[in-house]
Amino acid sequence: MVTSLRAFLQQSKQLVEKRLPKQIQAMQAPEQLKKAMLYSLNAGGKRVRPAFVFATLKSFGAPLERGIDVACALEMIHTYSLVHDDLPAMDDDDLRRGKPTNHKVFGEALAILAGDALLTYSFQLLSSLDKDYATDKQKVELIHEISRAAGPAGMVGGQVADMAGEDQSLTLDELVYIHHHKTGDLLTASVMSGAILAEASEDDCKLLRQFSKELGLIFQIKDDLLDVEGDASVIGKPVGSDVDNNKSTYPNLLGLDGAKEKLSEHMSLAKEYIYGINIDHSILIGLTDYIANRDH
């Protein structure tokens, strides 16, 4: 399974990384704006959100090609959020994936505009999906799902709550709220986008949504642990930034052992939901394990 998962992740990554530059270069936009967009899009990363689009399609036996542009749109939204997170007004980070952050290379103004362009262009892609891959009804469902996940009720709202929680001692429920929205909602949108394209049943979609909520917590708890235990040379940015920014984290609230125990609990719940669906479970289960055990 490890070998097949690696092959799947590589295939997923290649599909997206081959398409993204073509989409940006085809835009009618100033060249410097394209360069700034591509700089962050090409900075690497795990491409987790595209992987979950493709994994969900594969689990239902649907062709991966159906999800390429949706996966690219989600990666653009994720990348925009990172560009903005790194800005001096937000996390004020100098490095992202071992490279200077966008605003360090292109300046703050162009970095902001590059993030804006990535976000808005993603919805142009979604509305322009090939009719062979998505019906008009599916396009509307995709746009609704992804815009909710990325907007004020989702990622943006979670980011606001995260900033408001700095220099405060949050409760576990408050921290879970932040993680659900800041990180989890876009992962949920990735899984649900695959489900929409695969024409999954209503019952299956309910279980996938529950699985995805656990997935978001798994991802963020592991991030919290890596900020304490990770290797900066592997992660690509300094460890300990959560402490420096006075953020509440699972290790801060529960201790390292308690955070690891919570991670295990959410892993068990996530797998329980997936095993409740009559699909090929292997890739989604493998990806869940990958997120929980990653080193960056």
C-alpha positions as CSV (number, residue, x, y, z in Angstrom):
1,M,0.0,0.0,0.0
2,V,2.9,2.4,0.8
3,T,4.3,2.0,-2.7
4,S,0.8,2.4,-4.4
5,L,0.1,5.5,-2.2
6,R,3.4,7.1,-3.2
7,A,2.6,6.4,-6.8
8,F,-0.8,7.9,-6.4
9,L,0.5,11.0,-4.7
10,Q,3.1,11.5,-7.4
11,Q,0.5,11.1,-10.1
12,S,-1.8,13.5,-8.4
13,K,1.0,16.1,-8.0
14,Q,2.1,15.7,-11.6
15,L,-1.4,16.3,-12.9
16,V,-1.7,19.5,-11.0
17,E,1.8,20.8,-11.5
18,K,1.6,20.2,-15.3
19,R,-1.7,22.1,-15.6
20,L,-1.2,25.1,-13.2
21,P,1.5,26.9,-15.2
22,K,-0.5,26.6,-18.4
23,Q,-3.6,28.1,-16.7
24,I,-1.7,31.1,-15.4
25,Q,0.2,31.7,-18.7
26,A,-3.0,31.6,-20.6
27,M,-4.4,34.5,-18.6
28,Q,-4.7,38.0,-20.0
29,A,-2.8,39.8,-17.2
30,P,0.4,41.8,-16.6
31,E,3.5,39.5,-16.8
32,Q,4.7,40.6,-13.3
33,L,1.4,39.5,-11.8
34,K,1.7,36.1,-13.5
35,K,5.3,35.8,-12.2
36,A,4.1,36.5,-8.6
37,M,1.3,34.0,-8.9
38,L,3.5,31.3,-10.4
39,Y,6.2,32.0,-7.8
40,S,4.0,30.8,-5.0
41,L,2.2,28.1,-7.0
42,N,5.6,26.6,-8.1
43,A,7.1,26.7,-4.6
44,G,6.3,23.1,-4.1
45,G,4.2,21.7,-1.2
46,K,2.4,18.4,-0.6
47,R,-0.6,19.3,-2.9
48,V,-2.8,17.7,-0.3
49,R,-6.1,19.3,-1.4
50,P,-5.8,18.1,-5.0
51,A,-4.8,14.7,-3.7
52,F,-8.1,14.4,-1.9
53,V,-10.1,15.5,-4.9
54,F,-8.4,12.7,-6.9
55,A,-8.6,10.2,-4.1
56,T,-12.3,10.7,-3.7
57,L,-12.9,10.3,-7.5
58,K,-10.7,7.2,-7.5
59,S,-12.5,5.7,-4.5
60,F,-15.8,5.9,-6.5
61,G,-14.2,4.6,-9.6
62,A,-14.4,7.9,-11.5
63,P,-11.6,9.1,-13.8
64,L,-9.0,11.4,-12.3
65,E,-9.0,13.7,-15.3
66,R,-12.5,14.8,-14.4
67,G,-11.1,16.6,-11.3
68,I,-7.9,18.3,-12.7
69,D,-9.2,21.9,-13.0
70,V,-11.1,21.6,-9.7
71,A,-8.0,20.4,-8.0
72,C,-6.1,23.3,-9.6
73,A,-8.7,25.8,-8.4
74,L,-8.4,24.5,-4.8
75,E,-4.6,24.7,-4.9
76,M,-4.9,28.3,-6.1
77,I,-7.2,29.2,-3.2
78,H,-4.9,27.4,-0.7
79,T,-1.8,29.2,-2.2
80,Y,-3.5,32.6,-2.0
81,S,-4.2,32.0,1.7
82,L,-0.6,31.2,2.3
83,V,0.6,34.3,0.4
84,H,-1.7,36.5,2.6
85,D,-0.9,34.6,5.8
86,D,2.8,35.4,5.3
87,L,2.3,39.1,5.1
88,P,3.7,41.5,7.8
89,A,0.1,42.3,8.9
90,M,-0.6,38.6,9.4
91,D,2.1,36.1,10.4
92,D,5.0,38.1,9.1
93,D,7.0,35.1,7.8
94,D,10.2,35.4,5.7
95,L,10.3,31.8,4.5
96,R,7.7,29.5,3.0
97,R,8.8,25.9,2.0
98,G,12.4,27.0,2.4
99,K,12.1,29.9,0.0
100,P,11.6,33.7,0.6
101,T,7.9,34.5,0.9
102,N,6.1,36.2,-1.9
103,H,6.2,39.7,-0.4
104,K,9.9,39.4,0.2
105,V,10.4,38.8,-3.5
106,F,7.7,41.0,-5.1
107,G,6.8,43.5,-2.4
108,E,3.7,43.6,-0.3
109,A,1.4,45.3,-2.8
110,L,2.0,42.8,-5.6
111,A,1.9,39.9,-3.1
112,I,-1.6,41.0,-2.0
113,L,-2.7,41.4,-5.6
114,A,-1.3,38.0,-6.6
115,G,-3.3,36.4,-3.8
116,D,-6.4,38.3,-4.9
117,A,-5.8,37.1,-8.5
118,L,-5.3,33.4,-7.4
119,L,-8.6,33.5,-5.4
120,T,-10.7,35.1,-8.1
121,Y,-9.3,33.2,-11.0
122,S,-10.0,29.9,-9.2
123,F,-13.7,30.6,-9.6
124,Q,-13.3,31.5,-13.2
125,L,-11.9,28.0,-13.7
126,L,-14.7,26.4,-11.8
127,S,-17.4,28.2,-13.9
128,S,-15.6,27.2,-17.1
129,L,-15.3,23.4,-16.5
130,D,-15.6,21.2,-19.6
131,K,-19.1,20.0,-20.0
132,D,-17.8,16.5,-20.4
133,Y,-16.5,16.6,-16.8
134,A,-19.2,18.6,-15.0
135,T,-22.8,19.6,-15.7
136,D,-24.0,23.1,-15.0
137,K,-25.7,21.8,-11.9
138,Q,-22.4,20.3,-10.7
139,K,-20.6,23.6,-11.4
140,V,-23.0,25.5,-9.2
141,E,-22.6,22.9,-6.4
142,L,-18.9,23.1,-6.7
143,I,-18.8,26.9,-6.6
144,H,-21.2,26.9,-3.6
145,E,-19.2,24.3,-1.7
146,I,-15.8,25.8,-2.3
147,S,-16.8,29.5,-1.9
148,R,-18.4,28.7,1.5
149,A,-15.3,26.8,2.6
150,A,-13.0,29.6,1.6
151,G,-15.1,32.5,2.7
152,P,-16.3,34.2,6.0
153,A,-18.1,31.1,7.3
154,G,-15.0,29.0,6.5
155,M,-11.3,29.6,6.1
156,V,-11.4,33.4,6.3
157,G,-13.6,33.3,9.4
158,G,-11.2,30.7,11.0
159,Q,-8.2,33.0,10.3
160,V,-10.0,35.9,12.0
161,A,-10.7,33.8,15.0
162,D,-7.1,32.5,15.0
163,M,-5.8,36.1,15.1
164,A,-8.3,37.1,17.8
165,G,-7.0,34.2,19.8
166,E,-3.4,35.3,19.9
167,D,-2.1,36.3,23.4
168,Q,-5.2,34.5,24.9
169,S,-5.7,31.1,26.6
170,L,-8.2,29.4,24.4
171,T,-10.4,26.5,25.5
172,L,-10.2,23.3,23.5
173,D,-13.6,24.0,21.9
174,E,-12.4,27.4,20.8
175,L,-9.3,25.8,19.3
176,V,-11.3,23.2,17.5
177,Y,-13.5,25.9,16.0
178,I,-10.4,27.6,14.6
179,H,-9.0,24.4,13.2
180,H,-12.3,23.3,11.7
181,H,-12.6,26.5,9.7
182,K,-9.1,27.8,9.1
183,T,-7.8,24.4,7.9
184,G,-10.6,21.8,7.8
185,D,-13.2,23.5,5.6
186,L,-10.9,23.7,2.5
187,L,-10.0,20.0,3.0
188,T,-13.7,19.2,3.3
189,A,-14.3,21.1,0.1
190,S,-11.6,19.0,-1.6
191,V,-13.3,15.7,-0.6
192,M,-16.8,17.0,-1.3
193,S,-15.7,18.3,-4.8
194,G,-14.5,14.8,-5.6
195,A,-17.9,13.5,-4.4
196,I,-19.9,16.0,-6.5
197,L,-17.9,15.1,-9.6
198,A,-18.3,11.3,-8.8
199,E,-22.1,11.8,-8.3
200,A,-21.9,10.2,-4.8
201,S,-25.2,9.5,-3.0
202,E,-26.6,11.8,-0.3
203,D,-25.8,9.2,2.4
204,D,-22.3,8.8,1.2
205,C,-21.8,12.6,1.1
206,K,-22.9,12.8,4.7
207,L,-20.3,10.3,5.8
208,L,-17.6,12.0,3.7
209,R,-18.4,15.3,5.3
210,Q,-18.0,13.8,8.7
211,F,-14.8,12.1,7.7
212,S,-13.5,15.5,6.3
213,K,-14.1,17.3,9.6
214,E,-12.0,14.7,11.4
215,L,-9.4,15.1,8.6
216,G,-9.1,18.8,9.2
217,L,-8.4,18.3,12.9
218,I,-5.8,15.5,12.1
219,F,-4.0,17.9,9.7
220,Q,-3.9,20.8,12.2
221,I,-3.0,18.8,15.3
222,K,-0.1,17.3,13.3
223,D,0.9,20.8,12.2
224,D,0.9,21.9,15.9
225,L,3.1,18.9,16.8
226,L,5.5,19.6,14.0
227,D,5.9,23.2,15.2
228,V,7.3,21.7,18.4
229,E,9.0,18.6,17.3
230,G,9.7,19.2,13.6
231,D,13.0,19.7,11.8
232,A,13.2,23.2,10.3
233,S,15.3,22.0,7.4
234,V,12.5,19.5,6.4
235,I,9.5,21.8,7.1
236,G,11.1,24.7,5.2
237,K,10.4,27.4,7.9
238,P,11.5,27.9,11.5
239,V,9.9,25.8,14.2
240,G,8.4,27.4,17.3
241,S,6.5,30.1,15.4
242,D,3.2,29.3,17.2
243,V,4.9,30.0,20.5
244,D,6.5,33.2,19.2
245,N,3.1,34.4,18.0
246,N,1.5,33.5,21.3
247,K,-1.0,31.1,19.7
248,S,-2.9,28.4,21.5
249,T,-2.1,24.9,20.2
250,Y,-3.0,21.3,21.1
251,P,0.5,20.7,22.7
252,N,0.1,23.9,24.7
253,L,-3.4,22.9,25.9
254,L,-2.9,19.2,26.3
255,G,0.8,18.6,26.4
256,L,2.6,16.6,23.7
257,D,1.2,13.2,24.9
258,G,-2.3,14.6,25.1
259,A,-2.1,16.1,21.6
260,K,-0.8,12.8,20.2
261,E,-3.7,11.0,22.0
262,K,-6.2,13.4,20.4
263,L,-4.6,12.8,17.0
264,S,-5.1,9.1,17.4
265,E,-8.8,9.6,18.5
266,H,-9.6,11.6,15.4
267,M,-7.8,9.1,13.2
268,S,-10.0,6.3,14.5
269,L,-13.2,8.4,13.9
270,A,-12.1,9.4,10.4
271,K,-11.5,5.8,9.4
272,E,-14.8,4.7,10.9
273,Y,-16.7,7.1,8.7
274,I,-14.8,6.0,5.6
275,Y,-15.4,2.3,6.3
276,G,-19.1,3.1,6.4
277,I,-19.1,3.8,2.7
278,N,-19.2,1.1,0.0
279,I,-16.1,2.3,-1.9
280,D,-12.5,1.4,-2.4
281,H,-11.2,2.6,1.0
282,S,-7.5,2.2,0.4
283,I,-6.4,5.5,-1.0
284,L,-8.5,7.7,1.4
285,I,-7.3,5.7,4.4
286,G,-3.7,5.8,3.1
287,L,-3.9,9.6,2.7
288,T,-5.3,10.0,6.2
289,D,-2.3,8.0,7.6
290,Y,0.0,10.0,5.4
291,I,-1.3,13.3,6.9
292,A,-1.0,12.1,10.4
293,N,2.5,10.7,10.1
294,R,4.1,13.3,7.8
295,D,7.3,15.1,8.7
296,H,6.5,18.4,7.1
